[in-house]
């Protein structure tokens, strides 16, 4: 259990650090981009600014979820609180979808009324800075998420990436704004579609994990090799299932033993395997024994 505690502690620290940096940077970017959007009258820039602010809010969700998921198991939650990370990730996806709907609606209305924006040097500078800063934040979140295994941090990274891409679209549009009156409205719709896609990807990944995923072929092979190294004979491993509670994982599996073996002997072999799995993989294992008769 010591390995799990250390790993969970690292995930918590990673979540707090990434969340704090994201909140500060995104709030500052939001203020600058909103000002530029108001000055130019651009729905695309204003949408982009609110997308940036939504990053701050999602980062708050990351920090809160990291705090909640780190709580110890209790009577009401015997498997811990690790899935708060996945709940926070779904919240991020939902918030992205709401933002996308609002700005798609606003962009369509502006297009129908033939409203255009008055872009200038300020809009170009602010958008370029936003692209660089947001991509740096995305790369940082992906690095921290991969290193710590924190799903909410990884989702936050995709949020940063989608914001950087939407800013790229805005910048391209600004450069062609003088030729096409409708460019701002179309950009707003494109950004909305990007937001919808990001929400779909984030929610889909999280729902898959909540519903339960089979262990990968690579993990099965590693577990099999570890058990074979114990030299307990041909156990015919099968029915491997992993139950992911984020802060810890549980493995259930079936093995086959000689039907003439005593219950005590079978229990002893199962216990040896369980200890090996906990030591090598940090997972609690429950083993079902099936008899084989010659």
N, C-alpha and C positions, 0 to 999 in steps of 0.2 A: 504493500500500500504506500510505502515511502516514495516510490517512483511516481505513482499517480499524484501524490500530494505536491511533489516538486514540479511536475508537469503542469498541474492546474495553477500553481502559483505563478509560473512563467506566463501562462495564458492570461491570467488576470493582469499582471504587470503590463503585458503587451497591449491588452485592450485599453487600459487606462491611459497609457502613453500615446497610442495612436489616436484615441478619442480626444484627448486634451489638445494635441497639436492641430487636429482637424477642426475642432470647434473654433479655436483662435484664428487660424488662417482663413477659414471659410467665412466667418463673420466679417472679417476685414474686407475680403473680396466681395462679399454681398453688398456692403455699403458703397464701395467704389463702382461696381457694375450697375447698381440701382441708380446711382447718381447719373452715370453716363446714359442709361436708358431713358431717364426722365428728361434730361437735357436734349437728347436727340429725338425723343418721341417714339422710340423703337420697341415694339412688343417683343421682338426676338431678344433684345438685350435685357429687357425687364424679366422675361421668362427665364433667361439664362441666369440672372441674378437670384431669382427665387429658387432655381435649381441648386445654386450654390448654397443658399441658406438651408435648403432641405438637407444638404450634406451635414451642416452643423447639427440639425435636429436628429439626423440618423446617428451621428456620432455620440450625441447625448444618450440615445437608445443603446449604443454599444457599451458605453461606460456603465449605465444602469444595469444592463443585462449581465455584464461581466461581474459586477458586484453581487447580483442575485444568484448567478450560477455558481459562485464560489462558496455559497452557504453549504454547510454540512447536511447530510441526510438526516431526516427526522421521522417521527412516527407517521406523519401525513405524507411524507415524500421519501420512502425508503431507498429510492434509487438516486437521490440527490436532486439538485436544481439545475443541472447542466443544460437542459433544454430551453432555459430562458434565452440562451444565445440564438436558438432557432426561432423562438418567438419574436425576438428583436429583429431578426433578419426578415421575417414576414412583415413586420411593421414597416421596415424600410421599403420593401417592395410595394406595399399598399400606398405609402405616402408618395412614392414616385408615380404610381398610377394616377393618383388624385391630381398631382401637379400637372401631369401630362394631359389629362382631360381638360383641365381649366384653360391651359394655354392653347390647346387645339381649338377649343370653342372660341377663344378670344381672337385667334389668328383668322379663323373662318369669317368672323364678323367684320374684321378690318378689311379682309379681301373683298367682301361683298360691298363695302362702302368705299372701296378704292383709296384707302388711307395709306400714305407712305411715310417713311421716316427720313429725317435729315441727319445722315451720318457725317462724321468729320474725323479729324485727327485724334480727338479724345476717344472716340469709340474704337478706333483701330488699336491705339496704345493699350487701352484697358483690356480689350479682348485678347491681344497677344500675350500680355502679362498673365492673364487668367489661364491660357492654354498651358504655359510653361509651369506655373505653380500647381495647377490641378494634376498634371501628368506626374510631377514629382511626388505629390501626395499619394497618387494612385500606386506608383511603384513602391513607395514606402509601405503602404497598407498591404500590398500583395506580399512583400518580403516578410513583414511581421506576421501576417496571417498564415503564410506557409510555414514559417519557423515555429510558430506557437500552436498551430492547428485551430486557431480561433475563427469560427465560421462568420461571426458577425463582423470581424475586422476585414475579412476577405470580401464580404458583401459591401462594406464601406469603401473598399478599394474600387469595386466596380462602379459605385456611385461617383467616385472621383473621376474615373475614366470616362463615364458617360458625360460628365460635365465638361471635361476637356474636349471631347469630340464635338459636343454641341457648340462650344466656343469656336472650334475650327470651322464649323458650318457657318456660324455667324460672321466670322472674319472673311470667309470667301464671299459671302453675300454682300458685306460692306463694300468690297472692292468692285462689285458689279451694280451697286445700288443706283448709280447715276443713269444706268441704261434701262433698268426695269423697275417701274413703280411698285410692282407687286412683290418684290424680292423679300421685304421684311415679313409679310404675311406668310409667304411660302416657307421661309426659314423657321418661323414659329411653328408651323405644322410639322416640318421635318424634325425639329427638336422634340416635339411632343411624341412623335413616332419612336424616336430613339429612347425616350424615357419609358414608353410603354414596353419596348423590347427589353430594356434593362430590368424593369419590374418583373417581366415574365421569366427571364433567365434566373434572377435571384430567387423568386418564389418557387420555381420549378425544382431547383437544386435542393432547397430547404424542405419542400414537401416530400421529395424522394427519401430524404434522410429520416423524416418523421414517420413515414410509412414503413421504413425498414429496407435496408439494402443487403444483398448477399455479400459475403466476404469475397474479396478479389481472388483471382487464381493465384496471384503471387503470394498473398497472405496464406492461403490454404497450403501452398507448397512449403512455406517457411514453417508453419505449424507442424506439418507432417514430418519435415526434416528434424525439427527439434525433438519430437516425440520418438522418432526412430533412433536418435542418438542415445536414448535411454536403454536401448537393447532389451526391450520387453517382448520382442517377438512381433509377429504379424497381427496387429490389432484391428486391421481393416476399418480404418477411420471412415466415418460417413455422417451425414446429417449435421454438417457444421453450420451453425447460425450465430451471428454476432448481434447483440442487442446494444445499440449505441445510445448512451445517456450523456454524451458529450464529455462530462467530467470523468467518466469512467465507462469501460466497456465490459460486457459479460459474454462469454463464449459457452454455447451448449453444443455437445457433440455425442455421437454414439461410438462405442468400441465393441469388439467381439472377443470373448475369452472362452477358454475351454469350459464346457458345461459341467465338467466334473470338479472344477475348482471351487473351493469354499467361498462363502460370502466374505469372510475376513480377507482372504487372499485377493479377491476381486476388488474389494474396497481399498486395499493397500496399493494396488496398481493404479487405480483411479486417482488416489491421493497424490502419488508420485507425479503423475501427469499434470494434475492441477497445479502443483507447486512449480513445475517446470514452466508452464504457460504463464503463471503470474510473474515468475522471475524474468523470463525472456521477453514477454509481450505486455506486461502490466495489466493483464486481463484476469478477471475472476472466471473460473471455468466450472461448469457443472457437467458431469459425465454420466451418461446412461450406458449400462453394461448389458450386452446381449450374449446369451450362451451359444456356443457352437458344439455340436455333438458329432463325434466321429462316425 
